[in-house]
Amino acid sequence: MNTMTLTDCQALDAADPLRELRHLYDLPAGTIYLDGNSLGVMPRTAPARVAEAVTAEWGRDLIQSWNKAGWFALPQKVGDKIASLIGAAPGEVVATDSTSVNLFKVLSAALNIAALDAPGRKVVLSERSNFPTDLYIAEALCKERGYTLRLMDNDGSQPQVLAELAPDVAVLMLTHVNYRTGAMHDMAAITAAAHAAGALTVWDLAHSAGAVPVDLNGAQADFAVGCGYKYLNGGPGAPAFVWANARHVDRFWQPLSGWWGHAAPFEFTPLPATSAARNPSSA
């Protein structure tokens, strides 16, 4: 067995094609940081940008910044940047809310579609080793809608996931990269199998977006969510993001539609407009 030496590690570091990106992030000297799965490293440009937002945009320009600084459009603008990292098209991703809230929205939308297409299917399928919060959200929705949350007691390998796609499964909800094991699902293959079995897919990208290649449209996935504070280095409190496949836009409705979800929000009408945005960010 070959033993990896310090010299070997230094040589690998020197040859790393991403080495030059190290200077973009602000880390204490000598620190090797491996906790990006919990909180991303701060970009060197972040403090100045935050200061500008606080002192100039908020402090000086006040209400003008909704338009002057583009605050109103930032969820879509940031979403377009994230889209390029996850195989989504411009206009499909929105940075908003938390991962949990976004998961509630897309899982609700998926169940609404499933209820129309296959009303006899009453199961949401996931893994017992999935991130707990995802399971809490799914369990609450299932209780509310009269569905069953079925958890796979296996290692989550692709053959076992596919074997669990029974005729009663309405939605398959998985995290792309398992937070416990680091195992990554084959999104394209599993999505194709789920569709062949008559189920929709909801993917959590919290531990893959920004860390590994993701291609939502290439995989023909249905819905996806992810967070901004981990591998996207958005910092504590950074908004999450949400994506819906364009083919579903005319088939689902927003369960948390709020002011910005209205087609004309500044009319302040008492009831939602029938043309209100259907984007899953429109709370």
C-alpha positions in Angstrom: 0.0 0.0 0.0 1.4 3.4 -1.0 1.5 6.0 1.8 0.5 9.6 0.9 3.2 12.0 2.1 3.2 15.7 2.8 5.2 16.2 -0.4 2.6 14.3 -2.4 -0.2 16.5 -0.9 1.8 19.7 -1.7 2.3 18.5 -5.3 -1.4 17.8 -5.7 -2.2 21.2 -4.3 0.2 22.9 -6.7 -1.4 21.1 -9.7 -5.0 21.8 -8.6 -6.7 23.7 -11.5 -8.9 25.5 -8.9 -5.8 26.7 -6.9 -6.1 30.2 -8.3 -9.6 30.7 -6.9 -8.2 30.5 -3.4 -7.4 34.2 -3.3 -11.1 35.1 -3.9 -12.0 34.0 -0.4 -11.1 35.4 3.0 -9.6 32.7 5.2 -7.2 33.0 8.1 -3.7 32.2 7.2 -2.9 28.5 7.4 -6.6 27.4 7.6 -7.8 24.4 5.7 -11.6 24.8 5.7 -13.7 21.7 5.0 -17.0 22.9 6.4 -18.5 24.4 3.3 -21.4 21.9 3.7 -22.5 23.9 6.8 -21.3 27.5 6.0 -19.5 28.6 2.9 -16.3 30.7 3.0 -16.7 34.5 2.8 -15.7 36.0 -0.5 -13.2 38.9 -0.2 -15.7 41.2 -1.9 -18.5 40.5 0.5 -17.8 43.1 3.3 -17.6 46.0 0.9 -20.8 45.0 -0.9 -22.6 44.6 2.4 -21.4 48.0 3.5 -22.5 49.5 0.3 -26.0 48.0 0.7 -26.3 49.3 4.3 -24.7 52.7 4.0 -25.6 53.8 0.5 -28.6 51.8 -0.7 -30.4 51.7 2.6 -28.9 54.5 4.6 -28.8 57.2 1.8 -31.1 56.2 -1.0 -33.8 54.7 1.3 -37.0 53.8 -0.6 -35.5 54.7 -3.9 -33.3 51.5 -3.7 -36.2 49.2 -4.5 -35.8 50.4 -8.1 -32.6 52.5 -8.2 -30.5 49.6 -6.7 -32.7 47.0 -8.2 -33.8 45.4 -4.9 -37.1 44.4 -6.4 -35.6 42.3 -9.1 -32.8 40.8 -7.1 -34.5 37.4 -6.5 -34.7 36.9 -10.2 -31.2 38.4 -10.9 -29.5 36.2 -8.4 -31.6 33.3 -9.5 -30.3 33.6 -13.0 -26.8 33.4 -11.7 -27.6 30.3 -9.7 -29.3 28.8 -12.8 -26.0 28.7 -14.6 -24.7 26.4 -11.9 -27.5 23.9 -11.8 -28.5 23.4 -15.4 -31.5 25.7 -15.4 -32.5 28.4 -17.9 -32.7 32.1 -17.2 -36.0 33.0 -15.6 -36.5 29.6 -14.0 -34.7 30.0 -10.7 -35.5 32.5 -7.9 -33.4 33.2 -4.8 -36.0 33.5 -2.0 -37.1 32.3 1.4 -35.5 29.3 3.2 -34.9 25.8 1.9 -37.7 24.5 4.1 -40.3 27.1 2.9 -39.3 26.4 -0.7 -39.5 22.7 -0.3 -43.0 23.1 1.1 -44.0 25.2 -2.0 -42.6 22.8 -4.6 -43.8 19.6 -2.8 -47.2 21.1 -2.5 -47.2 22.0 -6.2 -46.0 18.5 -7.1 -48.8 16.9 -5.0 -51.4 19.2 -6.7 -50.2 18.0 -10.1 -50.2 14.4 -9.0 -53.7 14.7 -7.7 -54.9 15.8 -11.1 -52.9 13.2 -13.1 -53.1 10.2 -10.8 -55.5 10.7 -7.9 -55.1 7.2 -6.7 -51.4 7.7 -5.9 -51.1 8.6 -2.2 -47.4 8.1 -1.3 -44.4 10.5 -1.1 -41.2 8.4 -1.3 -37.9 9.4 0.3 -35.0 8.0 2.2 -34.8 7.6 6.0 -31.3 9.0 5.8 -32.5 12.1 4.0 -32.0 15.5 5.7 -34.4 15.5 8.7 -36.0 18.9 7.9 -37.0 17.7 4.4 -38.7 14.7 6.0 -40.5 17.0 8.6 -41.9 19.2 5.8 -43.0 16.1 3.8 -44.6 14.5 6.8 -46.6 17.6 7.6 -47.8 18.0 4.0 -48.7 14.3 3.8 -50.8 14.5 7.0 -52.6 17.6 5.7 -53.3 16.0 2.3 -54.1 12.5 3.4 -50.8 11.1 1.9 -48.3 8.6 3.3 -44.6 9.4 3.7 -42.8 6.2 2.9 -39.1 6.0 3.9 -36.7 3.6 2.3 -34.7 1.6 4.9 -31.8 0.9 2.7 -28.5 2.4 1.6 -30.2 4.5 -1.0 -28.4 2.9 -3.9 -29.9 3.5 -7.3 -31.2 -0.1 -7.8 -32.9 0.0 -4.4 -34.5 3.4 -5.1 -35.9 2.2 -8.4 -37.2 -0.9 -6.8 -39.3 1.2 -4.4 -41.1 3.1 -7.2 -44.4 1.3 -6.6 -47.6 2.2 -8.5 -48.9 4.2 -5.4 -45.9 6.7 -5.4 -47.0 10.2 -6.4 -43.7 12.0 -5.7 -40.1 10.9 -5.2 -38.3 13.4 -3.0 -34.5 13.0 -2.7 -31.5 15.0 -1.8 -29.0 14.9 -4.7 -26.0 14.4 -2.4 -26.7 12.6 0.9 -25.5 14.8 3.8 -24.5 11.7 5.9 -22.6 9.6 3.4 -21.7 12.0 0.6 -23.2 9.6 -1.9 -24.6 11.2 -5.0 -27.7 10.0 -6.9 -27.7 9.7 -10.6 -30.3 12.4 -11.1 -31.0 11.7 -14.8 -31.4 8.0 -14.4 -33.6 8.2 -11.3 -35.8 11.0 -12.7 -36.3 9.0 -15.9 -37.3 5.9 -13.9 -39.6 7.9 -11.7 -41.4 9.4 -14.7 -41.6 5.9 -16.3 -43.3 4.8 -13.0 -45.7 7.7 -13.1 -44.2 9.8 -10.3 -42.8 13.3 -10.1 -39.4 14.2 -8.7 -38.4 16.8 -6.1 -34.7 17.3 -5.6 -32.9 19.0 -2.8 -29.6 20.5 -4.0 -28.3 21.8 -0.7 -25.2 19.7 -0.7 -24.6 19.7 -4.5 -25.2 23.1 -6.0 -21.9 24.9 -6.2 -19.9 21.7 -5.3 -20.6 19.2 -8.1 -22.1 19.5 -11.6 -25.9 19.7 -11.6 -28.1 19.6 -14.8 -31.8 19.9 -13.9 -33.1 20.5 -17.4 -30.8 17.8 -18.8 -32.2 15.4 -16.3 -35.8 16.5 -17.0 -36.4 16.9 -13.2 -39.6 18.4 -12.0 -38.8 20.6 -9.1 -35.7 21.5 -7.0 -34.7 23.6 -4.1 -31.3 24.5 -2.5 -29.7 26.8 -0.1 -27.4 29.8 -0.5 -25.2 29.8 2.6 -23.3 26.5 2.0 -21.4 25.9 -1.2 -22.7 29.1 -2.8 -21.0 31.1 -0.1 -23.9 33.4 0.5 -23.2 33.8 4.3 -25.4 33.2 7.3 -29.0 34.1 6.6 -28.5 34.0 2.8 -31.8 33.2 0.9 -32.3 29.8 -0.5 -33.4 29.1 -4.1 -36.3 27.3 -5.9 -36.7 25.9 -9.4 -39.6 24.5 -11.4 -39.4 22.9 -14.7 -41.0 25.2 -17.4 -43.3 22.4 -18.5 -45.1 22.7 -15.1 -45.6 26.4 -15.0 -49.1 26.4 -16.3 -50.1 23.4 -14.2 -49.3 24.3 -10.6 -50.4 27.1 -8.2 -48.4 28.8 -5.5 -49.5 27.7 -2.0 -48.0 30.8 -0.4 -48.9 33.5 -2.9 -48.2 36.9 -1.5 -47.9 40.5 -2.6 -45.1 40.0 -5.1 -46.9 37.1 -6.6 -49.6 39.4 -7.9 -49.5 40.4 -11.5 -49.8 44.1 -10.5 -48.6 44.3 -6.8 -48.9 48.1 -6.6 -52.6 48.1 -7.3 -53.1 46.7 -3.8 -56.3 44.9 -4.8 -58.0 42.7 -2.1 -57.9 39.5 -4.1 -55.2 37.9 -6.2 -55.3 38.5 -10.0 -56.0 35.5 -12.1 -52.8 36.4 -14.0 -50.6 36.3 -10.9 -47.2 34.9 -11.4 -47.0 31.1 -11.0 -43.3 31.1 -10.2 -42.8 29.2 -7.0 -41.0 32.2 -5.6 -44.1 34.5 -5.6 -44.8 34.5 -1.9 
